């Protein structure tokens, strides 16, 4: 069962045009690559390398949008913009934490949803 509250497969399923293999492949790719992308955003923030933070946010943004990760559409854009323009706001630390925690929770929910799927004989 997919945790619809944290992420959605709606856009991905539309894009897949009924190909479950494509959907599963995209989920597995997100699970595999997103932790490093999250790490890159957080590490750049912690090192005050805001340009790298913005660049890393830009890289993960399409995946967050595709999976409609709850609450991150505007957050990731603000992180990207602040990094790219160097206009760091006092709320950035909270937004970085929200991005990190929500994305990691979505990854874990996706892992669980894959494990719950019945395997074909």
matplotlib code that plots the C-alpha trace (Angstrom):
import matplotlib.pyplot as plt

x = [0.0, 1.4, 1.5, -0.6, -0.2, 3.6, 3.9, 1.9, 2.4, -0.3, 2.0, 4.4, 1.6, 0.3, 3.8, 4.2, 1.0, 0.2, 3.8, 4.2, 7.8, 8.5, 6.8, 8.8, 12.1, 11.5, 10.7, 13.9, 15.9, 14.5, 15.3, 18.8, 19.9, 17.9, 19.7, 23.0, 21.1, 19.6, 23.1, 24.5, 22.0, 22.4, 26.2, 26.4, 24.2, 26.2, 29.4, 27.8, 28.4, 25.1, 25.7, 26.3, 23.2, 21.1, 22.6, 21.9, 18.4, 17.9, 19.0, 16.5, 13.6, 12.2, 12.0, 10.3, 7.8, 7.3, 6.5, 4.6, 6.4, 4.1, 5.0, 8.2, 7.2, 7.7, 10.4, 12.8, 12.3, 13.1, 16.2, 17.3, 16.6, 18.4, 21.4, 21.5, 21.1, 22.9, 19.9, 19.9, 16.8, 16.6, 14.1, 16.6, 17.7, 14.1, 13.4, 16.6, 15.5, 11.9, 13.3, 15.7, 13.2, 10.3, 12.4, 14.0, 10.5, 9.2, 12.1, 11.4, 7.7, 8.6, 10.8, 8.0, 5.5, 7.9, 8.3, 4.5, 3.9, 3.1, 5.8, 4.7, 5.5]
y = [0.0, 3.4, 6.1, 8.7, 11.2, 11.5, 11.1, 10.3, 8.2, 10.0, 11.9, 9.0, 6.6, 9.1, 9.3, 5.5, 4.9, 1.7, 0.3, -1.0, -1.9, 1.8, 2.9, 0.4, 1.4, 5.1, 4.3, 2.2, 5.0, 7.6, 5.3, 4.7, 8.2, 10.6, 10.0, 11.3, 14.3, 15.1, 14.7, 17.1, 19.8, 19.5, 19.3, 22.4, 24.2, 23.2, 24.3, 27.6, 26.8, 28.2, 28.0, 24.3, 24.0, 25.7, 23.5, 20.3, 21.5, 22.1, 18.5, 16.8, 19.2, 17.3, 14.1, 15.8, 17.2, 13.9, 12.1, 15.1, 14.8, 16.4, 20.0, 20.3, 21.9, 25.4, 24.6, 23.1, 26.1, 28.5, 26.5, 26.6, 30.3, 31.2, 29.2, 30.5, 34.1, 34.1, 35.6, 33.4, 34.0, 33.2, 30.4, 28.4, 26.1, 25.1, 24.6, 22.4, 20.3, 19.9, 19.0, 16.4, 14.8, 14.7, 13.4, 10.6, 9.7, 9.5, 7.2, 5.0, 4.9, 4.0, 1.2, -0.2, 0.1, -2.0, -4.6, -4.9, -5.5, -9.1, -10.8, -12.6, -16.3]
z = [0.0, -1.0, 1.6, -0.3, 2.4, 2.0, -1.7, -4.8, -7.8, -9.8, -12.2, -12.5, -13.4, -16.0, -17.5, -17.5, -19.5, -17.6, -17.4, -13.9, -14.7, -15.5, -12.3, -10.2, -12.0, -11.2, -7.6, -7.2, -8.9, -6.5, -3.5, -4.7, -5.7, -3.5, -0.2, -1.8, -3.2, 0.2, 1.7, -0.9, -0.2, 3.6, 3.5, 1.2, 3.6, 6.6, 4.9, 3.9, 0.3, -0.8, -4.5, -4.3, -2.1, -4.8, -7.5, -5.5, -4.7, -8.5, -9.2, -6.8, -7.6, -10.6, -8.6, -5.6, -8.1, -9.9, -6.7, -5.3, -2.0, 0.5, 1.4, -0.6, -3.8, -2.6, 0.0, -2.5, -4.8, -1.9, -1.0, -4.7, -5.1, -1.9, -2.9, -6.4, -5.5, -2.1, -0.4, 2.7, 4.9, 8.7, 7.8, 5.7, 8.5, 9.2, 5.5, 5.1, 8.0, 6.6, 3.2, 4.7, 7.1, 4.6, 1.8, 4.0, 5.3, 1.7, 0.7, 3.7, 2.8, -0.8, 0.4, 2.5, -0.4, -2.6, 0.1, 0.5, -3.2, -4.0, -6.1, -9.2, -9.4]

ax = plt.figure().add_subplot(projection="3d")
ax.plot(x, y, z, "-o")
ax.set_aspect("equal")
plt.show()
